[in-house]
Amino acid sequence: MSVAHLSSAEVRRAVSHPIVDADGHFVEVWPLAHEEIAAAIEREGGAALRDRFLAGQAQPFDTTTAARTIGGDPDRWQAMPSWWGWPTENGLDRATSYLPKLLYERLDDFGIDVSILYPSMSLNFLDLEDADLAGAACRAVNAMHARLFAPYRDRLVVGALIPMNTPEVAIATLEHAVSLGLKAGAMSGYVRRPIAKHARELGRLDPPVHRYDNYGMDSEYDYDPFWQRCCALRFAPISHSSDQYHNVARSPSSYVFNHVGGLARGHESLCKRLFLGGVTRRFPDLHVGFLEGGVGWACSLYADLIGHYSKRGGASIRNLDPARLDVGALMKHFESHGEAGQRAAGERVRAYFEQPAARPARLDEFEAVGLAKAEDIRDRFVPNFYFGCEADDPLVAWAFADRVNPFGAKLRAMLGSDISHWDVADMREPIAESFEAVEAGRLSSADYRDFAFGNAVRFHAGMNPDFFAGTIVEAQAAAWLASGSRGAGASA
């Protein structure tokens, strides 16, 4: 028998808590946006910087324009880019993606109390390799969107763009965003940097050969000043970056091939480096989010880190130290159980096992995390990382499966509508789709409360108690924090 599902508006009336959309989107009206951004860049950096912008270094994620090549380049192994990314059959939704006032008026039909929104086409500015241009472009975008969404701030919270080319650029853009009154923001999840040997010996290559700098470890810069500034300004940074265009297995012919798993792969790389680099140890109050990649990758990563630590972390790595091998005892087994050829070559075999072993400079690769036991991984991982999941993602249930996740952990999944993008055919559907997990018994009502409300409050207001001040959920968010529901550890 088919199940009669509630509509999004009915879901909102049925639950006892607000619904906070942790990842909605809007789309820029690009002719107007481009003009305003170019003028702002010129005011900040002069005509030369404006001309670098106009020269095409900062192309938007425009998926429809005829001026944009739709197709990868097999000769250069360029990835097939995104194409046809804005819905066309639903004219009302298409207009809603461009018009903050219309979006604001329709929120009740969507079942959403407050939506935290990020831009679409200007997200590409986070990938600019020109640090000065990246900073100026993102500051121009942030100022434009702060102005456009100011009348609707009680229900629409617009996020800033924070480029991470250098800590100085990131801090300057963060401080500017906060001065505009922006409380949320997407940082670039990586910076593409040249490989030193290639750059030194070969110069700039086309296509470029580069590596990812994910800030937490092996970085060209010390990003601790940026994390410190985030904590001081009570700002929880969030990543919206994907490796779909740069993955070595990319396809020049299929966007779907590149898109599937692209965000998750990018997020996993950043999350691992932040964790193994000790960022969550040095900044225990820092919250970092990952949008649109789901949470399945994070559940797997969390378990895998624990598995690796138990075998290779701390004192356990000494169990694998070649210098501790009792070669004499080993050779006795060869003498008693070896084949004739093995016994005859006994001295050569002994010399093989007795040869000095290579030793890295650092034996414990978990040293920066500061772990005394495997359970400490839970306490360095769960409270600090948050994961934006789309409404129809069935693996959300894994995040709350405390009987499956090691040490009874519940990872902090947040509901993101992703409205305005191609995967939302009707903006009235995401909340209803998310609630199907409750109707099907995959999530409890308490888990859904965390998913659709509590974890977004934990993420943002856990760092900034005033994050929801002035919104229609101000009182409920404050009560949630006051109740102790922001806690850390396994199930809090």
N, C-alpha and C positions, 0 to 999 in steps of 0.2 A: 504494500500500500504506500502510495506517495505521501510525503510529509507536506503539510501546508505551512510554508515558511512565512514568518512575519515580514512585513515591509520594514524599511529602515526607520521610517517615522514611528511605526508600531514598536520596533525594538527599543527606541529611545523612551517611549512611554512605559514600556514594560520593565525596564531596569531601574534600579534605585539610585543610580549614580550618573553623573554627566558622562558624555562621550567626547573625548578629546582626540582629534585627528592629529597624529604626530607627524604626518608627512602628506600634506596636500600640495598641489601645484597650481600655478597660474601661468599664463603664456603672455609674453610681452608683445605689444603691438609694435613690431620691429622698426618700421620707418620712423615712428615718433621716438621710440627708445634710442635708436641709433643716433638720431640728431641730438637728443639731450645728453647722451653719454659723451659724444664727441666734443660738445661744447664744454662739459665739465672737465674733461681731460685737458683741454686747451687752457682752461682757467688755472688748473693745478700745475701743469707741466709745460705750458707753452705750445707754440705751433709745431715744434719738432716732434714732441710726444704725440700730439694730435695726428700728425701725418703718419707716424708709425701705426697708429690705430687705424687710420683710413686706408693704409696700404694693404690691409687684409690680414695682419697678424692675428687679429682677434675676430675670427669668424664665429657667428652664433650657431647654436644647434637648431638651424631652420631646416625642417625635414620636408618642405614642400616646394621651395623656390626653384624655378627653372634654371637659375644661375648656378645652382649647386649640382655638381656631378653626382649622379646616383649610380654608383658602381665602384668597386675596389679596383686596384691595379695589380694584376698578377705578376707583372714584371718586377715591381717593387715590393710585392707581397703586402700591399696596403689592404687593410681590413675593409670589408663592405660596411659603409656607415649606416646609421639609422635612416630610414626613409618612410614617408607617409605616417608620421607619428601623431597627427592630430585627427580626432574623429570628425567625420563629415556628414553622417546621416542624421545626427541629432543637432539641429541648428541652435536650439536653446542652450545645450551644453557647450557648444563651441563658443557661443557668445559669452557664456558664463566664465569660460577659461580666461577671457580677456578683460572682463569688466568686474572690478571688485564690488561695486554696488549690487550688481545682479547676483554674484556669488553670496554676498552677505544676506540678501533677501531670501535665498533658497536654502539656507542651512537647515532650517527646521524640516524641510522635505527630505533632506539628506540624513536626518537623524543625528546631526553633529552640533554640539554646543559650541566648541571652539576648534578652529583649524589652524595649525601651525604650517605656514605655507612657504614654499621655496620657488624661485623662478625656474624657468625651463631653458630658454635659448641662451641666456647669459651665463648659465652654468659652465659653458665652455671657457669662460675667462679664467676659471680655476686652473686650466691646463696650460696657460701661457708660460713660455719659457723666459720671456722678457720680464724680469722682476719689476722694473719700474712701471711698465705698462700694465702688468697684472694688478699691481696695487692701485694705480690710478683708475683703471677700468672698474675694479670691484668697488672702490669707494664711490664712484659715480653711480653705479647700479644701486648701491645701498641707499644713497641719498634719494634717488628717484623713487625707489619703492617705499621708503619711509614716508615720503610725502603722499604717494598714491593711496597707501593703506591707512594713513592716520585717522580718517573719519570712522574706521570700522574696527578699531583696535580692541573693542570689548568682545569681539568674536573671531577676528582674523589677526593672527600674529605672524608678521612677515619676517623671514629669516634673512640674515646678511650672507654675503659671500666673503670668505677669508682665504686669500691665496697664501701658500706656504713656501714660496720660493726661498726665502730666508726668514730666520726668526724676526729680524727687524721689520721686514715688510708685513709679516703676519701680525705682529704686535701693533704696528701703526694702523693697519686696517681694522683690527679688532677694536682699538681705542676709538677710532672714528665711528665705527658702527654703534658702540655703546653711547657715544655722545649724541647720536641721532635718536636714541631711545630704543634701539633694536636689542632684543634680549636673546634671540636665537640666531644660529648661524651655521652654514655649511662650509667646512674647510676642505681644501683639496686633500685627498687621501694619500697622495704621493707627489713627489716632484721628479720629473725625468731628468737625469743627469748623465753626462757622457761618461764612458768608461775611460779611466785615466790613461791607460796604455794606448788605446786606440786614438784618443784625442792627441796625445803627445806625438805619436809616430805617424798618424795618418791624417790628422786634421779633422775637419767636419765632414762626415760621410753622408751620402744621400742614396738610399734612405738611412736615417740616423741609427746608430747603435747606442743604446742607452741602458741605464739601470734605474730601478725604482729606489728613491730615497723615501723611506716611511717614517723617518724622524726618531724612532725609539731606540734603534741600535744601528751601528755601521753607517751613521749619517755623516755627511760632510760638515754639518753644523751641530751645535749644541742647542736643542730646542727646549731645554728646561726653562729658560726665561719666558717662552711663550706659554707653557703649561702653568707656570707660576702666575703669569698675568691673567690667564683664564680664571684661576682660582681667586685671585684678588678682585677681579671684576665680576665674579659670580656668574661665569659664562660657560655653558656646557657645549663644547664644539661637537659637530656631527659631520661624518663623512658621507658624501654622495658620489664617490668616484668609482669608476669601473675600469677593469683592465681589458675590456672587450676589443679595443683598437690596438692594443700593444702586446697581447698574449702571443707567445711564439706559435701557438696552434691556430691562430686566427684564419678566417676564411676571406678571400677577396670576392666571393660570390654570394655569401649568405649572411645577412644581418642576424637572422634567428640563431645561426650557429654561434656567432660572436656574442650575442646578447645573453643566451642561456648560460647562467653561471658567472657572467662577467662581473657583476657587482659583488657577488659572494667571494670570488677569487681576490678582487681588489681589497675587500674588507678584511679577509683572513690575513693577508700579508701585513696590513697595517696593525691589526689586532695583535698578531704574534710579536711584531717588533716592539710595540708599546709594552706588552707584557714581559717578554724576555729581556727587554732593555731596562726593566725596573721602573718604568714611569708610574705605574700604579702603586709601587712601593714608596716612591719619593713623594707622590702627590695622592695620598689616599682619598682625598675629598674630590678629586677630579672625576667627572663623568664624561665619557666619550661615546658617541652614538654612531650607528652604522645604518644607513637608510636603504631600503628597497632590495636588500640582498637576502631577506628572510633571516631565519635563526637556525636552520638546520646545520649550516656550516659551523656556527658558533658552538652548538651542542657537541658536534664531532670534535672541534678543536679543543674544547674544554676537557673532554674525556681523553683525547690524545695527549695533551700536555701532562695530565696526571699519569698516564701510562708511561710516557717517556721519563718523567721525573722518578717514578718508582724504580726504573731500570738504569737510568743514566744520570740522575740528579743527586746532589749532595754526596754523601759517602758511598752511595750505590755504584758510582762510576768506578770506584776502586776494585769492585768485583771483576772488572774487565781489564784491569791493568796488566799488560803482558809481563811486567817485571815480577808479578806475584805468582806466576806459573811455576809450579814445582816440576821442573823438567825431569829430574831424576825419577820421580814417581810416575810421570807420564811415560818415560821410556821403559819402565818395568812392564807396563801394559803392552807396549809394542813387542817386548821380548816374549811375553807369554801368549799374546793373541795375534800378533802381526803375521802377515803372509811372509813366505820365505824371502822374497825380494825386499820387503820392508825391514826384516831382521838383518839381512846382509848389509843394508845401507844404513845401519843404525847410527854410525858416527855422523854421517851427513845429515840424517834426520835430526839428531841431537843438536848439531850446529845450527840448523834452521830454526829450531825452537829457542836456542840460546842467544840468537842475534839481538842486538839492542833494538828496542821498539821506538818508533816515532812518538813524540810527546808534544801535545799542544801547549801553548803558554798558559791556558786556563783549562783546568780539568772539569770544573763544575759549570756547565753552560746555563744553569739556573741561578748562578751566584747573585746576579743583579736583582733578582726577584726577592731575595731575602727569605727563603723558605726553611722552616725547621722540620716540617712534615708535609706529606702530600695534601692533607686537608687545608693547608695554608693557601694552596692554589685557588680553592673556592673563595677564600676571603680576599684574594688579590684580583680576582676575575669577576665574580658575580656582582659585587656592588658598584663596579666602575664602568662596566660595558652594557650598552643598551642597543636593542636590535629592532629596527623598523621593519614590519612585516605587512605585506599586502593582504587585503581582506580575504582573498580566496586561497591563501596559503595553508594547505592541510598540515604542514609540519610545525605550525604554531603550537600544537598540542605537545610536541616534544619538549619545548622550552619549559613547560609546566609539569613534565613527567618526573616528579621527584623520586619515584621508585626506580627510574631508569638512569637518570643523571647521577654521576658519582657524588657521594656525600650528601645526598638528598637535595641537590641544588635545583632551584627554579631560576632559569635565566630570564632576563628582563626584556621580554618581547613587548613591542609597542605597536598599536594599530595605526597603519598609514593607509589613507584612502587612495592615494596616487591619482586623484581626480585631475583632469585636463590632459592626461596622457592616453595613448592608444589602447592600453589594457583596461580602460574603464569605458565601456560602451554606453553606460547610463549612470550619471552621477548619483542617482537615487538608489543604486544597488550595493555599494561597498559595505555599508554598515549591516545590511541584511545578510550579505554573504558572510561577513565575519561572525554573525550570531548563529549561523548554521552549525558551527562547531559545538555550541551549547545545545542546540536542538537535537544534534546527533549523539550527544553524550561524550564528545571528545574533550570538552572543557567544562569545568564546573562553573557555576555562577560567580564564585569568588575568583576563579582564574580569569574569567572574562572581565570582571571588574578591574583586575590588575592590567589586563591586556588593553582594554579600551579606555582606561582612565588612570589607574594608580601608577603604572610605570612611567607614563608621560609626566605625571606630577613629580614622581621620584627623580626622573632624569633632570628636568628643568628646575623645579622648585626645590629639589634637594640641594642644589647648589645656590639657587637664588630664591629665597622664600617669597620675594616680591614678584616673581615671574608672572603669576596670574592676577596680580593686583590690577584692578580696573576692568577685568573681564567678568563675564556673567557667571563664571565658575569660581570666583575668588573665594567665597566662603567655603565651598565644598573642598577646594584644594587646601585651604588653610586647616580645615578640620582633619583632612586626611593626614597632613604632616603632623599635626598636634597629637593625633592618635597613636603615633609611633609607627605607622605603616610604612615609613620611609626606610626602615631598618636594613641592616646588611645580613650577610650570611646565607644559610641554605634556603630558607623558605620565606624570609621576611619580605 
